[in-house]
Amino acid sequence: MPRRTRIRWLAAVALLWLAALLRWLDLPHIPYGLWYDEAYYGLDALRVLQGEVRIFFPENNGREPLFIYLVASAIAILGPTPYALRLTASMIGLLAVAAAFRMAWTISRRWEVGALSGALMAFLLWPLNLSRVGFRAGLFPLAAALTLWAFTRAARSGRERDWAVAGWIWGLSFYTYLAARITVLPIALELLLGRWRAPDRFRVRAIGAFLGCALLTASPLIAYFLTHPAEFTLRGEQTAAFQGGRPWLGVAKEQALRVGGMFFWQGDSYPRHNTESRPVFDPLLAFAFLVGGIQAFRRAPFTALWGIAMLLPTFLATEAPHYLRASGALPVVVFWAALGLWTLAGAAARWARTPWAAALLLGGGLGLSFPWHAVAYFHPGWWAQAQVRGAFSLDSWEVAQEIRAFRRAEPSGTVVLSERLWAGRAEMRFLLWGESGVRIRRLTEDPPDPPPAPAMVIGWQYEEVPLLRRWLPPGALLSVRAPPPWPGERVPRYRVMRAEPPDRMRSNLRAVFADGIALQGGMAVRAGRFLTVTLDWEAVGQPSRDYSVFVHVYRETEAPRWPPAIPPQAQHDGGIAEGAYNTGVWRPGDRIREVRVIPLPETLLQGPLRVWVGLYRWEDGARLPLRGGGEAVAIPVEEAERSARSP
């Protein structure tokens, strides 16, 4: 094998490895959660695995089938998980990188332009995001790149076999995404213009082979729409921008600015499609895109027809620019940018009179662009934002994880889930597929006989603890947990209340405070730099108000008795269960377990500890006395290894 060929093969393999790394890096966790539309693909795939075969899936505004059948294959192997959906998308995205490489190489006749196209497809935010979310739109760039490659190859060779293959690929693209229907426009124009050279008799036969294979491949879908015409136009009517009585010229100007601006100053604003509304290109690549676009109109006019036509789905629809609706333009977009980079590199080499100038421009340009795209996608600050969490229904995913974990730990336990967390949430149906023991209830209704412990009830963010408590058995050991509110929000998205059999309650302390509150048991476990404190409370009367709990941590030698002479070296103050189940709402006989995790300073990582627990009024700091004297109870401390061995 010639040295140049070996270098090219090595570069292509390295490029695919980079693309694979970016698509598979932490894929089980980024994106977190699961969006409604992704879940619908999963639900349809599960129905396919149950024997339901369709050529079109009309639910959720209608969806083409190919992606769903691919997802069904992944679920059959990996089970019904978000990872199965997104691994399918990542594999499709990886193939799209290779297809963009091959397409650009064929159209430009330059391996270098193909390699640059593949590199841009590998790390630009737009294709990277499409490769990590479970949307069928991610399949369209692959189909578009293959169609452009096959059409160009057939037009140059003139062989009927090549035309037949191109027609088959084009026909298959209609099974990927709604916007594929627009491909009829550029292909019809290209066939009518007939810029490719061939004798008339061969041209007719070639077009016949192309159109015949395309129609034969797409005929099942065409037949479906002929019998269901409303479903063919439904989504377009729902999203049409040119309606509502607004002047068409004004709408057209506004849409054109938005769609054109997505390459230069502001891209798609949906967090599921883009990061921080970034444009498709950074400034350097935007300039290369302009240069390449000018070159393409002269050297590859079919790509110009294709690119403009594939922007029509977002131009004609609301919410422009929309990266999913414009996904068919993606292979052409990266091709233009790659062609522009190669043109600029050639100009730099001629100006500097050395090929190293071209290498410096290409290497430096891609090196500067890479963090603007790929690194920005994985930045933790982006994924911590509330709008991003909501865009991927992180709360639904967390609730499903709570239920799954509870059912693993308590196979006989029952879960009562608020209807507010279930209704209209396809992601919940997918995430809990096959999970038994879950009852969907309207928590505001009067409950029937509550299930026996162990049991768990999960309420919506505005369904308070007293409402949840009615659905759990009396006398059980209760625990309440609410996740921290999302950034910019005040209320947790959900609350979890568990009921365990009362015999699981610790009774090693039996310390009774005033106002009907007893600390029956407690344990502190030190593990590394953290101390986990578990407290078992009981309402031996009716508490008259809310109290806060203090947990003060000392070295044992510095606080052998209460009150210590020095301030605590670590502490945790606050309401019961982080304020989720304060004493003011307790009923006589309630048993409550809470867990507090306290970071430890260096001085408390070694040696025996003393942990004091008590109650106080938060507004004035007055401590609640113990019956028999004192204000605090010392609880035992164990090391993590010893605690793990304890029965």
C-alpha positions, -999 to +999 in steps of 0.1 A: +000+000+000+015+034-010+025+056+019+000+083+010-028+058+010-017+045+044-017+080+058-052+086+045-065+054+060-049+063+094-064+098+092-098+084+084-097+059+113-085+086+137-113+108+126-139+081+132-124+074+166-127+111+175-163+111+163-170+079+183-154+094+215-175+125+213-207+105+207-201+078+234-184+100+261-206+097+292-236+088+270-255+071+298-255+105+318-253+133+292-279+142+283-296+132+315-333+126+318-355+117+289-376+140+269-413+132+260-406+128+222-377+105+228-398+084+251-425+081+224-400+065+201-392+040+228-428+032+235-435+026+198-403+004+197-417-016+226-449-021+208-430-033+177-412-059+199-447-070+210-455-077+173-471-044+162-458-037+127-465-003+111-453+016+081-461+049+098-467+058+135-495+084+137-493+091+174-474+122+187-481+142+155-470+113+132-436+097+128-417+079+101-408+043+110-371+036+103-357+051+135-383+033+156-374-001+141-337+006+148-345+016+184-365-016+187-334-036+178-314-018+205-341-022+232-343-059+224-306-061+234-302-034+261-337-032+275-361-002+277-336+025+288-327+060+276-293+046+268-308+022+242-324+052+224-293+073+225-269+046+216-289+041+185-287+078+177-249+078+184-243+049+160-264+067+133-244+099+140-211+080+136-222+066+102-232+101+092-196+113+098-184+086+074-211+094+049-204+131+050-167+122+044-175+101+014-200+125+000-177+155+001-148+135-013-170+123-042-185+157-050-153+177-047-130+150-060-106+160-032-099+136-003-089+166+018-123+182+015-139+149+024-117+147+055-125+182+065-163+176+061-160+145+082-141+164+109-167+191+110-195+165+112-176+149+140-174+179+164-198+207+154-224+212+180-253+206+156-244+171+145-229+162+179-262+170+197-282+151+171-260+121+177-267+121+215-305+125+216-331+099+205-348+118+177-355+104+143-343+137+127-308+125+135-312+098+108-319+123+080-284+137+077-271+102+071-298+095+045-291+129+029-254+124+026-258+090+011-284+103-014-261+131-025-231+107-028-251+081-047-267+106-070-234+123-078-217+090-085-246+078-107-246+111-127-209+108-134-208+071-143-242+070-161-245+033-152-281+021-146-269+001-117-256+032-100-288+050-107-308+022-093-288+023-061-292+061-059-330+057-063-331+030-036-312+052-011-334+082-019-366+062-015-353+049+018-348+084+030-385+090+031-387+066+060-364+088+082-380+122+088-408+145+077-384+169+060-373+142+035-404+149+014-388+182+004-359+164-013-383+160-043-376+196-052-338+196-056-338+162-072-365+172-097-347+204-106-314+186-110-330+160-133-348+187-153-317+209-157-298+178-168-263+192-163-248+157-162-236+144-196-252+113-212-268+105-245-306+111-244-315+074-247-292+065-218-305+095-198-341+083-201-331+048-190-311+061-161-339+084-149-362+055-152-340+032-131-336+060-105-372+069-102-384+034-105-363+022-076-372+052-055-409+047-061-407+010-055-388+016-022-412+044-010-444+028-023-456+013+011-453+048+027-469+064-004-498+039-002-503+047+034-506+084+028-530+079-001-553+062+023-546+086+052-541+120+036-548+140+068-517+124+084-496+135+055-503+172+061-510+172+098-476+183+112-470+209+084-504+225+092-496+225+129-463+243+125-469+266+095-454+300+099-474+316+071-508+317+087-527+337+113-533+367+091-499+383+092-485+398+060-466+371+041-438+394+030-431+405+066-431+369+078-408+359+049-383+385+059-384+376+095-380+339+087-352+345+063-333+365+088-337+338+114-327+309+092-298+328+076-287+340+110-285+305+125-251+301+107-236+334+120-252+349+151-280+329+167-289+293+163-317+271+176-329+282+211-342+248+222-318+233+248-326+199+234-312+209+200-284+233+208-262+247+236-268+283+246-285+292+213-251+291+196-249+296+158-239+267+137-204+281+132-178+300+151-165+332+133-137+314+115-158+286+102-186+310+094-162+328+070-151+295+055-188+286+051-194+318+030-163+311+009-173+275+004-209+284-005-197+308-032-174+280-045-203+254-044-226+275-065-200+273-093-184+239-087-212+219-071-245+235-080-266+204-070-254+210-034-267+246-036-301+233-047-301+207-020-290+231+008-315+258+000-343+233-003-334+216+029-337+249+048-373+253+036-387+230+064-375+255+091-382+286+069-418+276+065-424+266+101-427+284+134-398+284+159-372+291+133-343+283+132-350+247+141-320+223+139-342+192+135-363+205+107-331+218+089-312+185+095-313+176+058-291+205+050-264+194+074-242+174+050-242+203+026-235+228+053-204+210+065-193+204+029-194+241+021-175+250+053-149+223+044-146+235+008-141+270+021-114+259+045-096+241+017-099+271-005-085+294+022-057+270+030-047+269-007-047+307-008-026+309+023-001+284+009+002+304-023+006+337-004+032+323+019+048+302-008+049+272+015+025+243+021+031+246+058+009+278+057-021+256+046-014+231+074-011+259+100-044+274+089-063+242+089-048+229+121-051+262+139-086+268+126-099+234+136-080+235+169-097+268+178-131+257+167-131+224+186-135+238+221-162+263+209-183+233+199-174+200+215-161+213+248-190+236+252-214+207+248-200+189+278-195+219+301-211+211+335-225+247+338-247+241+309-263+209+321-268+224+356-293+251+343-329+246+352-341+252+316-318+223+304-331+200+332-366+208+322-359+203+285-350+167+293-376+160+319-350+153+345-376+152+373-395+124+356-363+104+352-354+109+389-389+098+400-386+067+379-352+060+395-367+064+429-394+039+421-370+014+405-346+016+435-375+011+459-389-019+441-354-035+440-350-030+477-386-039+486-399-064+459-432-067+478-436-030+484-462-008+467-457+026+451-485+052+450-476+078+423-494+111+419-515+114+387-498+148+382-465+130+377-480+105+352-506+121+331-493+133+297-458+121+305-447+095+279-413+094+295-428+080+327-446+053+308-413+043+290-391+045+321-415+024+342-423-001+314-430-035+329-428-022+365-454-038+386-467-026+420-472+011+409-506+026+415-515+059+398-537+080+420-551+115+423-538+123+458-564+149+465-591+122+466-599+103+497-577+073+498-589+037+501-572+015+527-535+024+524-512-004+513-492-021+541-456-012+547-432-012+530-448+014+507-439+047+490-459+076+478-445+102+454-463+136+451-461+165+427-442+196+437-473+214+452-487+183+469-476+187+505-465+161+530-499+159+549-515+150+516-490+122+509-491+109+545-528+099+541-518+073+515-495+054+539-503+031+568-505+045+603-478+035+628-452+029+601-417+043+602-419+073+578-392+091+559-395+120+536-372+132+509-374+161+485-346+169+460-331+204+461-351+230+441-337+236+406-316+268+401-340+297+401-368+277+417-382+277+452-401+244+454-388+209+448-402+192+417-415+162+437-416+147+472-410+111+482-425+096+514-417+061+524-433+038+550-413+010+565-425-016+591-422-001+626-399-029+638-372-013+617-370+017+640-339+020+661-346+022+699-311+027+713-316+062+727-352+066+740-346+103+747-379+123+753-379+160+747-406+184+758-436+191+736-443+155+727-411+147+707-388+117+713-356+107+697-359+069+699-328+059+680-298+073+662-265+063+645-236+082+629-213+065+604-180+081+593-170+073+558-140+092+544-147+130+546-184+126+554-205+117+585-239+102+578-263+107+607-296+087+609-322+098+634-354+080+643-380+103+658-414+096+673-443+119+682-452+108+717-477+136+719-489+164+696-460+189+689-473+224+691-450+240+665-421+235+642-386+229+657-352+228+641-327+200+647-290+207+655-264+180+650-230+191+664-198+172+658-167+173+680-136+153+688-146+130+717-121+144+741-133+180+735-170+174+742-174+145+766-205+160+782-231+187+774-228+216+770-193+216+754-169+245+762-160+251+725-180+256+693-187+225+671-161+217+645-189+205+621-226+208+623-259+204+605-289+225+615-324+226+599-359+212+600-368+175+600-360+159+567-346+192+554-379+209+563-400+185+543-417+170+574-414+195+602-427+187+637-457+210+634-475+186+610-468+154+630-496+133+645-494+115+678-478+081+671-459+092+640-425+077+635-401+095+613-366+086+600-343+113+586-307+112+573-282+140+574-248+140+556-222+163+572-189+172+555-160+168+580-129+190+583-094+176+585-094+177+623-123+152+624-111+126+599-093+106+625-099+097+661-131+092+681-160+116+676-188+129+698-221+138+681-247+158+700-283+161+688-311+184+700-340+207+691-345+244+691-368+272+680-353+287+649-366+322+655-348+328+689-325+298+692-341+286+725-334+249+729-361+223+737-353+206+771-351+169+777-373+153+803-350+146+832-327+175+823-303+184+795-308+197+760-289+173+738-284+136+732-251+119+723-255+093+696-231+065+688-205+068+660-192+040+639-167+037+611-181+027+577-163-007+576-176-017+609-211-004+601-212-024+569-205-056+589-232-049+615-264-069+612 
